[in-house]
Amino acid sequence: MKPLRGIQLDHSHPLTRGLFGCWLLNEGCGSIIFDTAEGKTGTLTSGVTWVAGPMAGAVHLDGIDSFVTLGNDVPRFRTSG
């Protein structure tokens, strides 16, 4: 089960070291997702839909043009090779 929306991470835990964001996707509806690490938000864009997941809600990206916008205040990182 995912933590409830609004829960903040324990920043003293070793697994949070260097963590710049943690989007649990537990909102279940809407186009805004909330970050439990730093309080930032993301926006679901271009046909992202909410679906049932194995532990709660999840998002479906269509593989064509759907994506999540995280804004300019999130560090850039590589997502592939």
N, C-alpha and C positions, 0 to 999 in steps of 0.2 A: 504494500500500500504506500502511495506517495504521501509525503507530509502535507499538511493542510496549507492552503495559500496564506501567505503572510508570515510563515515561519522563517526565521533568520538562521543562517548557518553559525556554528560555533567556530569562530576564526582562530581559536587556540588549538583546534584539532589538526594533527599533522597532515591529513589529506587535503586540507584547505590551503596549504602553503602554495603560493603562486596562482591560486585560482582567481580569475578575473570575472567570472560569471557562471551562474548555475541556473538554467531555465528548466524547471521541472515539468513544464507543460501540463500543469494540473488545473488550469482554468476551466477547461471543458467546453468553452464556447467563446465567441468574440474574436477580435483580431489583435488584441494586445496580450503579450505574455510577460510575466514578471520574473525578475532575477532575484534569487534568494541570497546571493553572495554580496552584491554591491547595490542592490535596489534599482538597477537599471531596467528598462523595458525593451521589448522587441515588438515588431509589427509583422503579422502574418500577411503576406501579399500575393496577389495574382492566383487565386483559386486554391489556396491552402484550405483544407477542410478538417474538421475535428472528427475523429473516429474512435471506436472502442479499442483499447489496448489491453495487454495482458495484466497490467497492474492498475489501470485507470484509463483516463482519456489520453489520446495521442493525436498527433497531427499527421495528415497525409499530404505529401508533396508530390505533385503530379509528374515530376520528371521532365517537364517541358518548360514552364515559365514560373512556377511557384517558388517562393523563397521567403526567408525571414530577414528583415532589416533590423540590425542591432544598433544603428546609430554611429555617430562619429566618436563617441567617448569610449568605445570598446576597442581594446588593442587589436590590431590586425594579426591574423594567424593563418597558416597554411592549412587547407582542408584536404589536400591530396598530395601524392608523391612529390 
